[in-house]
Each structure stands twice: as C-alpha cells, then as structure tokens.
C-alpha cells in the first residue's frame, strides 16, 4: 500500500460505527447518510459490527445502537477529567448568567469532541450536545477557534489527516488551511462564529460563538462554544452580548486547570 493512503474499508467501518455511536438509535438509511457510504456498503458493515458485538438492533424496530463493548475501545484513552472538573462549575455559572447553553470541546483527530455541556440546564436548546458528541473541526465554531490558536505542528498533523481522506469535510479543512486569512481573522478577533450549525438534529436553526481555552503557554487545551437560536440574534448582536462573558469564563477555566 502506498504510504499515507488509508484502507478504505476500515475508514468506512469507523465512519459507520461513529455514526451509530453519535446518532443512535439510528436507521440503516440514516447510517448510510451520516457515514457518507453507499447503502449496500452500510448494510454489510452493520452486519459485521453486529457479528462483533459492537452494535445491536433494537428488538421492536429497525434501529441500531452501540453496545457496552465499544467502551473497551477506549481503555487506553485518558479522558481530560481535570479539565472538565475545573470547567463544570464555571460553565454552570455562565449558563445561568446568559441563559443559553454552553459546551466545552477538545480536539480528537480532525473532530471536536464535546467534553461537557449545559444543555440540560436550559430550555433554550434544540439539541443536547452530550459528552462524546463530535463535530468536524473545520465546520464548527469551537474547531475553528481551536485551529486558529494551535501550533503550526498541530495544524500540520490535522492537515495530513485531511490529506489522507477525500471527502467534503476534509476538502473544506484543507481550503481553510491553504489561506491564512480566515485563521488570522479569528486570532485577531479572539473568537470564531459558525452561522447556522449544520451538524445537529435541527440543521440551520442555531449558530455558535466560540473562544479558545488557552494554557499558560497560550496553547489551546479546548474551546468554549455558546449556542443560540438564529431567530434570536444576528451574529453581531450575539458577539456584542456574549463574547466578553465567554472569554472571561475561558480565562477562569485556564486559571483553575492544573495538568499536573
């Protein structure tokens, strides 16, 4: 195999398992769409995952969900418990102050993973971004805020991962990295904004304002995103009202987080 070229079957298998984990219980048709694989291929992969015990079919309907066996895939992963512990009371305080839900996300490969959120604290939400939920780093506000502030070496690792794949999301990411205008603007502004979020259960109905959470070396350890209804605020109104509280909370998290 040529160096750097992924094994397509494994890539598709991971995409299917991720779709079931993220969106399950989920139908076969929606698995195919979410994983961006042909329906017959999705069916074969699902049958394999059923055989391996990683997913199961709900008895009463044709929907699939992961089993507890998927937890064994993460036994070697050290969760960022300290970051979540430091952030949780501050996220709650911010949510009470602004009323809108807030999420803390960190980078995992080419995606941003929600580590904690306050969606259950407020009725001003369509989607509960539960811990473990992931979004493409190039197509979410927290991802753009993180990407703009991370080191050149880290951006290079993300770029190489995108180059090893060939889909719309990776092409969008490479386009952002090919021109410094977008990332320079985010660094200058101190925030990123995603108008009309697409990767949720109510696409187009919410937007997100995000800021990086930086360590003492000014490197990102995560990002905070505040999600609001598109119908409630224009982008400039959201920035004017929420940017400062969001930045203050990010700064407090940074001050309380001790990786040692």
C-alpha positions as CSV (number, residue, x, y, z in Angstrom):
1,X,0.0,0.0,0.0
2,X,1.2,3.5,-0.8
3,X,2.4,5.4,2.2
4,X,-0.3,7.7,3.6
5,X,-3.2,6.1,1.7
6,X,-5.9,4.8,4.1
7,X,-7.6,1.4,3.8
8,X,-11.0,2.4,2.5
9,X,-12.9,-0.4,4.1
10,X,-11.5,0.5,7.6
11,X,-12.3,4.2,7.1
12,X,-15.9,3.3,6.1
13,X,-16.2,0.9,9.1
14,X,-15.1,3.6,11.5
15,X,-17.4,6.1,9.9
16,X,-20.4,3.7,10.4
17,X,-19.5,2.9,14.0
18,X,-19.1,6.6,14.7
19,X,-22.5,7.4,13.2
20,X,-24.2,4.8,15.3
21,X,-22.4,5.9,18.4
22,X,-23.2,9.6,17.8
23,X,-26.8,9.4,16.5
24,X,-28.1,6.0,17.6
25,X,-30.6,4.5,17.8
26,X,-30.5,5.1,14.1
27,X,-32.0,3.5,11.0
28,X,-29.9,1.9,8.3
29,X,-30.8,4.6,5.8
30,X,-29.6,7.3,8.2
31,X,-26.4,5.4,9.0
32,X,-25.6,5.4,5.2
33,X,-26.2,9.2,5.1
34,X,-24.4,10.1,8.3
35,X,-21.4,7.9,7.4
36,X,-21.4,9.0,3.7
37,X,-21.2,5.4,2.5
38,X,-23.4,3.7,-0.1
39,X,-26.5,1.9,1.4
40,X,-25.3,-1.7,0.4
41,X,-21.9,-1.0,2.0
42,X,-23.5,0.3,5.1
43,X,-25.6,-2.8,5.4
44,X,-22.5,-5.1,5.1
45,X,-20.6,-3.0,7.7
46,X,-23.5,-3.1,10.1
47,X,-23.8,-6.9,9.8
48,X,-20.1,-7.1,10.6
49,X,-20.4,-4.8,13.6
50,X,-23.4,-6.9,14.8
51,X,-21.3,-10.1,14.5
52,X,-18.5,-8.5,16.5
53,X,-21.0,-7.3,19.2
54,X,-20.2,-3.6,18.9
55,X,-23.7,-2.7,17.9
56,X,-27.2,-4.2,18.3
57,X,-30.6,-3.9,16.7
58,X,-33.4,-2.7,18.8
59,X,-36.0,-5.6,19.2
60,X,-39.1,-3.6,18.4
61,X,-37.9,-1.5,15.4
62,X,-35.2,-1.4,12.7
63,X,-32.8,0.9,14.5
64,X,-29.3,0.3,15.7
65,X,-27.3,1.3,18.7
66,X,-23.9,0.7,20.2
67,X,-23.4,-1.9,22.9
68,X,-21.3,-1.5,26.1
69,X,-18.5,-3.4,24.2
70,X,-17.5,-0.1,22.5
71,X,-16.2,1.1,25.8
72,X,-13.3,-1.4,25.5
73,X,-12.1,0.5,22.5
74,X,-11.3,3.4,24.9
75,X,-9.4,1.6,27.7
76,X,-6.1,3.2,26.7
77,X,-7.5,6.7,26.5
78,X,-7.0,9.1,29.3
79,X,-10.0,11.4,29.5
80,X,-9.5,15.0,30.3
81,X,-11.3,14.7,33.6
82,X,-9.3,17.5,35.3
83,X,-10.3,20.0,32.6
84,X,-14.0,19.0,32.9
85,X,-13.8,19.2,36.7
86,X,-12.2,22.7,36.5
87,X,-14.7,23.9,33.9
88,X,-18.0,22.4,35.2
89,X,-19.0,25.0,37.9
90,X,-17.9,27.8,35.6
91,X,-20.0,26.5,32.7
92,X,-23.0,26.3,35.0
93,X,-22.4,29.9,36.2
94,X,-22.1,31.1,32.7
95,X,-25.3,29.3,31.6
96,X,-27.2,30.8,34.5
97,X,-25.9,34.2,33.6
98,X,-26.7,34.1,29.8
99,X,-29.5,31.5,29.7
100,X,-28.1,29.9,26.6
101,X,-26.3,26.5,26.6
102,X,-22.5,26.3,26.6
103,X,-20.3,23.4,25.6
104,X,-16.6,22.6,26.3
105,X,-14.9,20.8,23.4
106,X,-11.4,19.4,22.8
107,X,-9.7,18.2,19.6
108,X,-9.8,14.5,18.8
109,X,-8.2,13.9,15.4
110,X,-10.0,16.0,12.8
111,X,-13.1,16.5,15.0
112,X,-14.0,18.4,18.1
113,X,-15.5,16.3,20.9
114,X,-17.9,17.7,23.5
115,X,-16.5,17.1,26.9
116,X,-19.2,18.8,28.9
117,X,-22.3,20.9,28.2
118,X,-25.1,22.7,30.0
119,X,-27.9,21.9,27.5
120,X,-29.9,20.1,30.2
121,X,-29.8,23.3,32.3
122,X,-31.8,25.4,29.9
123,X,-34.9,25.1,27.7
124,X,-33.2,27.3,25.1
125,X,-31.9,24.4,23.0
126,X,-32.9,22.1,20.2
127,X,-30.2,19.5,20.6
128,X,-28.5,18.1,23.7
129,X,-24.7,18.0,22.9
130,X,-23.9,15.2,25.3
131,X,-20.3,14.4,26.2
132,X,-18.7,12.3,23.4
133,X,-20.6,14.1,20.6
134,X,-18.2,15.1,17.8
135,X,-18.3,17.7,15.1
136,X,-15.9,18.3,12.1
137,X,-13.2,20.6,13.3
138,X,-13.4,22.8,10.1
139,X,-17.1,23.1,10.2
140,X,-17.8,24.2,13.8
141,X,-17.0,27.3,15.7
142,X,-15.1,25.5,18.5
143,X,-13.0,23.8,15.9
144,X,-12.1,27.0,14.1
145,X,-11.3,28.7,17.3
146,X,-9.0,25.8,18.3
147,X,-7.4,25.5,14.9
148,X,-6.6,29.2,14.7
149,X,-4.7,29.2,18.0
150,X,-2.9,25.8,18.0
151,X,0.7,25.4,17.0
152,X,1.8,25.0,13.4
153,X,2.9,21.5,14.2
154,X,-0.5,20.6,15.4
155,X,-2.2,22.1,12.3
156,X,0.2,20.1,10.2
157,X,-0.9,16.9,11.8
158,X,-4.5,17.8,11.2
159,X,-3.7,18.7,7.6
160,X,-2.0,15.4,7.0
161,X,-5.1,13.6,8.3
162,X,-7.3,15.5,5.9
163,X,-5.0,14.8,3.0
164,X,-5.3,11.1,3.7
165,X,-9.0,11.2,3.2
166,X,-11.1,12.5,0.3
167,X,-14.5,13.9,1.3
168,X,-16.2,17.3,1.5
169,X,-15.3,17.9,5.1
170,X,-11.5,17.3,4.6
171,X,-11.6,19.5,1.5
172,X,-13.2,22.3,3.4
173,X,-10.5,21.9,6.1
174,X,-7.6,22.0,3.6
175,X,-9.1,25.1,2.0
176,X,-9.1,26.9,5.3
177,X,-5.5,26.0,5.9
178,X,-4.4,26.9,2.4
179,X,-5.1,30.6,3.1
180,X,-4.3,32.3,6.4
181,X,-7.0,34.9,6.0
182,X,-9.7,33.1,8.0
183,X,-7.5,31.9,10.8
184,X,-5.7,35.2,11.1
185,X,-9.1,36.9,11.4
186,X,-10.1,34.6,14.2
187,X,-6.8,35.2,16.0
188,X,-7.3,38.9,15.6
189,X,-10.9,38.9,16.8
190,X,-10.3,36.3,19.6
191,X,-13.4,34.3,18.6
192,X,-14.9,32.2,15.8
193,X,-18.5,32.0,14.8
194,X,-20.5,29.4,12.9
195,X,-23.6,30.8,11.4
196,X,-26.4,28.2,11.1
197,X,-25.0,25.0,12.5
198,X,-25.4,22.0,10.2
199,X,-24.2,19.0,12.2
200,X,-27.1,18.6,14.6
201,X,-30.7,17.4,14.7
202,X,-32.1,20.8,13.7
203,X,-29.7,22.0,10.9
204,X,-29.7,25.7,10.2
205,X,-31.7,26.7,13.3
206,X,-28.8,27.5,15.7
207,X,-25.4,29.4,15.5
208,X,-22.4,29.1,17.7
209,X,-20.0,31.7,19.1
210,X,-16.7,30.1,20.3
211,X,-13.5,31.1,22.0
212,X,-10.3,29.1,22.8
213,X,-9.4,27.9,26.3
214,X,-5.6,28.6,26.5
215,X,-2.9,27.2,28.8
216,X,0.0,29.2,30.3
217,X,1.9,28.8,27.1
218,X,-1.0,30.3,25.1
219,X,-1.7,27.0,23.5
220,X,-5.4,25.8,23.3
221,X,-6.5,23.0,25.6
222,X,-10.0,23.2,24.3
223,X,-12.7,25.7,23.2
224,X,-16.0,27.0,24.6
225,X,-19.0,27.4,22.4
226,X,-22.2,29.2,23.2
227,X,-25.2,28.0,21.1
228,X,-28.1,30.3,20.3
229,X,-31.1,30.4,18.1
230,X,-30.6,32.0,14.7
231,X,-34.0,33.6,15.1
232,X,-33.0,35.3,18.4
233,X,-29.8,37.1,17.4
234,X,-27.9,38.4,14.5
235,X,-24.2,37.5,14.6
236,X,-23.1,41.0,15.6
237,X,-25.7,41.1,18.4
238,X,-24.6,37.7,19.8
239,X,-20.9,38.9,19.7
240,X,-21.7,42.1,21.5
241,X,-23.7,40.4,24.2
242,X,-21.9,37.1,24.8
243,X,-18.3,37.4,23.7
244,X,-17.0,39.0,26.9
245,X,-18.7,36.6,29.3
246,X,-17.5,33.7,27.2
247,X,-13.9,35.0,27.2
248,X,-14.0,35.6,30.9
249,X,-15.1,32.0,31.6
250,X,-12.4,30.6,29.3
251,X,-9.9,32.6,31.2
252,X,-11.2,31.4,34.6
253,X,-11.0,27.8,33.3
254,X,-7.5,28.3,32.2
255,X,-6.5,29.7,35.7
256,X,-8.1,26.7,37.5
257,X,-6.9,23.9,35.2
258,X,-3.7,22.3,36.5
259,X,-2.5,19.4,34.2
260,X,0.0,18.4,36.9
